[in-house]
Amino acid sequence: MEKDLLKIIEHFGVNNQQRKLQEEVFELNEAIMEYRYDENKIYLEVEKCLKGHIAEEMVDVMILVKQFYYYYQFDEDTMLKIEENKINRTLERIESGYYEK
């Protein structure tokens, strides 16, 4: 998969894929907001459709993020450590009352 994703970003170019990432993140946000807006009035069929839309948009974002991950040759261990630190920091902030509910 890495070679395929590198082929895509190299074909379209980094600048174009940056714009594409912005577009896909916006579409994911819209899908999430649409689901959130109607969450108390959802019928099962509509809920499946909205969750499917979120999943599709999320995968679009993930594909683009992976392109940049491979393009910039990030180290997986470094990325996992950063992720762990950010999660722990957020949990500490929640526990300390830093964030309002």
Summary of the structure (lengths in Angstrom):
residues: 101
radius of gyration: 17.4
end to end distance: 40.1
largest distance: 47.1
contacts: 231
relative contact order: 0.12
helix: 86%
strand: 0%
